[in-house]
Amino acid sequence: MLTADYSKEMNASVNHNVKDIYDGLLMLVTALLLVVGFVMIASASVDIADVRNGNPFHYVTRHGIFIVLGLIAGVFTYQLPTEWWQKTGWLALSISLLLLLVVILPGVGKTVNGSTRWIGMGSLNIQPSELTKLLLISYLAGYLVRRRDEVMTSWWGFAKPMLVLTVAAILLLSEPDFGATVVIASAFLGMIFLSGVKFGQFIALISGCILACVGLIYSQPYRLKRLTGFTEPFADPYDTGYQIVQSLIAFGRGDIFGVGLGNSIQKQHYLPEAHTDFVFAILAEEFGLIGTIMVICLFSILVYRALKIGYLAEKKKQLFSAYFAYGIGILLGVQAFINMGVNMGMLPPKGLTLPLVSYGGSSLIVSCMCIGVLARIYRELAQLPAEPEKESGSNA
């Protein structure tokens, strides 16, 4: 009798979990960010699209197409079991490094503003580094599961993924794409830390990465120029500090409630890349402090849900899913933080888009794929049988 009652309780628990297979908050926040992005691209790109293409709706039309493609990619990714990602770790690593290598080959990569980050395909430009971000953290999640004991007990197991990161960083810096290098390195470091590595090893790794970043900044004059322009933008407002100064003007004009949708002045050829890297500044100008805080809150919730999904997976002993979710959360969070920090004059300028918001097909599609992976992990966790509650006394 007791066994029958217990079986019924277990079945009811499993059925309840199966019904709740979608993370509603994650889906809602993603949808809101996509809507915000579409509205802001429609506002920020009108003037520049009219001048460049003779069609004020050129960029917003393309952005709408990218959203549809991103949703399709997200649904497709949602259909892939996490086990598939885990089994194809070496394939993911090979493809990611191959993509980074192909883009820097003479005659293959397309150069824009001095950086060769794109592969031209007719009217579309594919940015391999965006897909590489997802593939590399997929590989690292699998490695941390396969070599868990080795990573936590030996320096060699700890160093091997960093060698992979070093190779990827060399290829990325050849484009050059310092921003993507920082984002991927941050995701790697965060995943390794959350996997339970020894604190002393992690501190040594962090110190090495900081020294490497300092060396990279001083190795190229343009990076040092950006850094000095960031620290004192108003000292040279028409050259090194131009972007930051114009962005800060947009934030200042926005005040508390903004100047209203479509009424931005800075998007009228004052602020470069107003619909891509600096769309957050245009949002701040048109919607003010209120709009800015709302978008920051949306990204905070998005990152929280990703990390929460990772935590739930770890509690259920699904370590690959846990590390994968952690990596995606850190990836999206760091990229959003850097983009918003640059827009607010808190960080030196970097060529990074705002996930799910900025114009850019590769970034938008891969961001939707990341959401698809998180949704899939959540679904698989919800379908796991609930653990039986421990009985406090004897039933004899």
N, C-alpha and C positions, 0 to 999 in steps of 0.2 A: 504493500500500500504506500509506504513511504517512498519506495523507489518509483512508483508510478506518479506520485505527486511531484517528486523532484524532476522527473522527465518532462512533465507538463510545464513546469516553471522554466526549464531550460529552453523548450521549444518556443514558449511565449517570449522569452528574452531574445532569442535569435530572430524571431519574426519581427519584433519591435525594431531591432537594429536594421533589418533589411528594408523596412519601410522608410527609415531615415537615412537614405544613402546619398543624399546631396547636402553639401554644406551651403545652406541658404545664404548665410552672411557673406561667404566668399564670393558667391555668384552675384549677389547684390552689389557689393563693392566694385567688383570687376565691371559690371554693367554701367555703374555710375561713372567710373573713370573713363570708360569708352565714350560715353555720352559727353562728358566734359571735354574730352579730347576732340571729338567731332565738332562741337560748338566752337571751341577755341581755334581750331584750324580754320573753320569757316570765317571767323572774325579776323585772325591774324594774317591770313595769306592772301586776302583779296587784293590789296594794293600791289604786292610784289608779283603775284600771279598775272595781274593785268599788264604790268610792265614787261615781265619776262616772256610771257606766253600769249599775250593778247586776249586772255580769257580769265576773268577774275575768279572763276570757279574751278580752275584747273587743278589746284592742289586739294581742295576739299572734295572734289569728285574722286580723285585718286585715293584720298584718305578713306573715303567711304568704301571703295573697292578693297582697300587693304583690310578694313575692319571685317568685311565679309570673308575674305581669304583667311584672316586670323581666326575667325569663329569656326570656319571649316577645319583649319589646322588644329584648333583646340579640341573640337569634337573628335577628330581622328586620333589625337594623342590620348584623349580620354578612353578610347576603346582599347588602347594597348595595355596589357597587364604589366604591373611593375616587374614581374618576373622576366618579361622580355627585355626590359632595360638592363636588368641585372646580368642576364646571360650575354648581352651584346656589348659589354663594357669595352673590350679590346677593339671591337669594330667602331664604337663611338670615338675612342681615342684616335684610331687610325684616320677616320674621316675628318675629325676636327683638325688634326695636324696637317692633313693633306689639303684641306680647304685654305688654311693659313699659308701654306707653301705656294699653292696655285695663284693666289691673289697677288703675290709679289713677283711672279714670273714676268719678265719683259714681254710686253705685248698682250698680256692677259688682263691684268688689273687696270682699273680706270682711276685716274688721278683727279681729285677734286680738292681745291684749296691746299695743294701741296702734299696731300696724303693719298696713298694708293690703298684704299680700303674696300673697293667695290669691284664686282665683276659685272660688266655691262651685258645685258641680254635684251637687245632692242631698246624699247622705251623704259625698261626696268633696270634698276641697279641692285644687285644682290650684295649684301654685306656679310661675308662669311663669319666674321668675328661674333656676330649675334648668335648664330646657331652653335658656334664653338663653345659659347658660355654654357649652354644647356648640356651639350655632349660631354664636356670635360667634368662637370659636377656629377653627371651620371656615372662616368668612369670612376671618379674618386669615391663615390658612395659604394660602388661594388668593391673597390680595393679595400676600403676600411672594414668591410664585412669579411672579405677573404683573409685579410692579413691583420685582423684585429689584435691578436696577441702579440704579433711581431711589432706592430706600430706602438703598442703601449710598453713594450719591454726593451726594444733595441733601437739604437740610433739609425741603423740601416733601414729598418722597416719604416721609420719616420722620415727618412731622407728620400726614399724612392719616389713618392708622389711629388716631392719638391723638385726633383730632376725633371719630371714631366712638366711641371709648371714653368721651370726655367726654359725648357725648349719652346713651349708655347709663348712665353714672354719674349724670347728672342725674335720669333717670327712676327709677333704683334708689333714689337718696337721697330721692326724693319719696314712697317707700312708708312709712317709710324702711327700707333694707336695706344698711347700711354693710358688713356682713360679706361679702355677695355682691359688692359693689363692689371690696373689697380682693382677693378671690379672682380675679375676672375681670381686674383690673388687673395682678395678679402674673403670670397666664398670658400676658397681652399682652406685658408687659415681658420675660418669659423667652423667649418665641418670637422677639421682635424681636432680642434679644441673641444667641440661637443662630443666627439667620439670617445673622449676620456683619456687623452694623451697626458703624460706627466707634465706638470706645470713648469718644471725647470726646462724641459725640452721646448715647450711652447714659447717661453720667454726668450730662449736662445733664437728660436725661429723668427719671432717678431723683431728682435733686435737686428738680425741679419736682413730682414725685409726692409726695415727702416733705413739701414745703411745703404742697401741697394737702391732704394728710391732716391735718397739724397745724391748718390753717385750718378744716377740717371738724369736727375734734374740739372746737375752741374756739367754733365757731359755734352749737352746740346745747348747752344746759345739761345735758341728760341724758347726752350723751357725755362731757362733762367730769366729771360726777358718777361715771360708771362708771370713768373713768380714776383718779380720786382714790380711789375705793373699792377698786380693784385694787391700788394701791400700798400702801395700809394697810387691808386688809380687817378686821383685828381692832380697828381704831379705832371701827368702827361695825358690829358683827357682826349686828345685827338689821335693818339697812336696806341701805346701799350695799354692804357687804361680805358680806351674808348668803349669796349663792350660792357665793362662793369659799370662805367659812369652812366651810359644810356639805360642799362638795366635798373640801376638805382633810381634814376629819374622816373622810370615807369612805376616803381614801388612807391616813390614819394607822391606821384600824382594820384595813385589809387587811394591813398588815405584810408579811411575806415570802410566806406561802402563802395568805393570805386567810382569811375566816371561813367559807367554804364556799358553794356555789351555793344561792341562796334564803335565805341567812341575813343579808342586808344589813339594817341598821337605818335607814340614811339614805334608802332608798327608801320608807319608811313616812311619807311626807308631810313629811319634813325637807328633802330636797333637791328643789327645784322642777325640773320637766321631767326627771325621773330616767330616763325611757325615750326621750328625744329628745336634747337638747343635752348632758345629763350622764350618758349611759349608760356612758361610759368610766370615770367615777368609781365607779359601782356595780360595774363589772367589776373595778376595782382593789380595792374593798372585799371582794368575794367570792372573788377569785382572787389577790389580793396582788401583790407585785412580780413574781413569776414570770409571772402572767397578763398583767400590763401590758407587760412586756418582749416577750412572745410576740406580742402584738397590734402593738406598734411594729415588730417585725421583719417581720411580715406586710405592713404598709403600706410598709415600706422596700423589700421585695422587689417589691411591686406597682409602686412608682414606678420602681425600677431597671429592671424589665422594660419599662415604657413608654418610658423614655429610651433603653434599649438597642435597642428596635424602631425608634425614631426615628433612632438612630445608624446602624443597618443600612440603613435606607431612604436616608439621606443618602449613604452609601457607594455605594449602587447607583443614585445619581442620581435617586431618586424624591423630589424635594424637597417636594412637597405632602404626601405621606404622612409624611415626616420631621417637618415642622413641625406637622402635625396630631397626631402621636404625642407630640411634645415638649409641645404645649399640653395634651393630656389628662393626661400625667404630672405636669406642674406643677399643673394644676387639682386633681387628686385629692390630690397631695402637700401642697399649701398648705392645702387645706380640712381635711385630716386633721391637719396640724400645728397649725392654729389651734384646732380643736376640742379636741385633746388638751392644747394649751398652756393653754387656758381652764380645762379640768378640773383641771389641776395647779397653777393659780394663777400661771402664767407670763405670761399675756396677759389683757387686759380681757375681760369677758364679751361674746360675740358670738352672734347667733342662727344658728349654723351646725351642721349635723348631721355626724356621723361617717360618711363614705361607706361604703355597703354594710352598715353596722352599725346606725345609729340608726333609730328609727321615723320614718317619713315617706315616703309613696308617691312623691311627685315626685322626691325626692332619690335614692331607691333605684332607681327605674326609669331615670333619666338616668345614674346610675352604671353600671348594667348596659349601657346603650347605649354608654357610653364603652369598656367592656371589649369589647363587640362590634366597635367600630371598630378597636381595637388588634388584636384577633384577625384581622379582615379584612386589615389592613395586613400582618400577619405572613404570612398565607396567600399574599397576592399576591407578597410578596418571595420566599417559598419556591418559587413557581412560575416565577420569572424564570429564564431560562437562565443557567447559571454562566458566568462570564467565563473565556475560555481562558487557560491558564497561558502565560507568556512562555517561549519556548524559549531556552536558554542558548547553543546552538551551531547550526551549519548542518547541514541534513539532506542537502545535496547530495552 
